[in-house]
Amino acid sequence: MSRWKYPFILLGGIGISNIGAWVYLIALNLILLNETGSPLAIAILYILGPIATICTNAWAGSLIDRINTRRLMMGLDIFRALCIAFIPSLPSLMYVYVLAFFINMASAIFQPTSMVYMTKLIPEKDRQRFNALRSFINSCGSLIGPAVAGILFWLGTPNTAIYINAVALFVSAFIIMILPNVDARSQRTAGRKLTWDVIKDDFCVVWTFSKNEIYITKIYLLFSGTTIFMTAIDSLEAAFAKGILSISDTHYGFLLTVFGAGIILGSIINSVFSTRLAVNLLIGGGTIVTAIGYIVFYSASGFFSAGLAVFLIGFAITFANTGYLTFYQNHVPVEMMGRFGSIFSVIEAICIVVLTILIGLVAELTAIRPVGLIASGAFFFLGLLALKAVLDNKKGIYFKKEAVNS
């Protein structure tokens, strides 16, 4: 159990940060809605995340692989805490958007940085269970975060919730500070200043690795495709539930709770049976069943069938995410993981923006249900590709190591 001391501390920090992120998101939505009354103002807020990723992650990976990841994570948490603390005192909406954009940029850098740190901290044999526990912590945050936000709104105002989130990020930074330093004093990529030539060289390094390790790149692209499709299809979820199924606000809240319950149950099963669940089957089966859940949802005729669908989505996606993340951590060299993940996340963010806008426009011009079903069908085809890829006997070598630990 002693080897799990630091992983459990890290999971605690992730939990606090995740709850704070939900409080921040809900509070900022209410602040913007109270000031403008415009759904467009909220939509702009959601677009800032992918745009920040596009602007940041083309060069962020070169930074991540050259400096101490633990210190970078601490600095990013403190930076986000300070920015968030200033939001209630800003004089106009434009300043809120600018600061929110910088917060999203910091978050875009934090994600691949934390992935590199976790990969170095967690031994390979424990990664599958850790990823399952991480999904469990995140799902608990998605349930507890809105509840905490509601209590804070009842006790004070959205501004109070904003300040609480800033405190949570400071706590997260403190937790990271007590974690061990996992970076070697002299890293292979250290010693060169971050210039345009260095960034171009890093692109070449990632490109060369991607060409030489086509199978690893294929699995990662399938993972990115899963994220892209889920984000785009989810953009229709609220409009379908409330507009087509005529589900009330209260019942819609129950749907989100059912989704969270599915994630929690899936995460518990992943954690308990991590030594028996093969990574390749988690990837293939999890992706397909998640897509089936979306097909069931957009075929639903009422609350109960929709509830079954969102539970299935939440339950299955934990298996897919655990499988993909474990494969990624075990096969992408950790010394270039920051560059690899950051560069591909730019492509992912562009695809998310394009596909989300395309699906939204087509649904606006036609009807939500058929668009949701067609998109879910395309997602299911992606799941079949994932299953075929991970069951390819010629590529079985990539899963031999996981099979032993599974």
Buried (B, 14 or more C-beta within 10 A) or exposed (E): EEEBEBBEBBBBBBBBBBBBBBBBBBBBBBBBBEEEEEEEBBEBBEBBBBBBBBBBBBBBBBBBBBBBBBBBBBBBBBBBBBBBBEBBEBEEBEEBBBBBBBBBBBBBBBBBBBBBBBBBBBEEBBBBBBBBBBBBBBBBBBBBBBEBBEEBBEEEBBBBBBBBBBBBBBBBBBBBEEBEEBBEEEEEBEEEEEEEEBBEBBBEBBEEBBEEBEBBBBBBBBBBBBBBBBBBBEBBBEBBBBEBBEBEEEBBEBBBBBBBBBBBBBBBBBBEEBEEBBBBBBBBBBBBBBBBBBBBBBBBEEBEEBBBBBBBBBBBBBBBBBBBBBBBBBBBEBBBBBBBBBBBBBBBBBBBBEBBEEBBEBBEEEEBBEBBBBBBBBBBEBBEBBBEBBBBEEBEEBBEBBEEBB
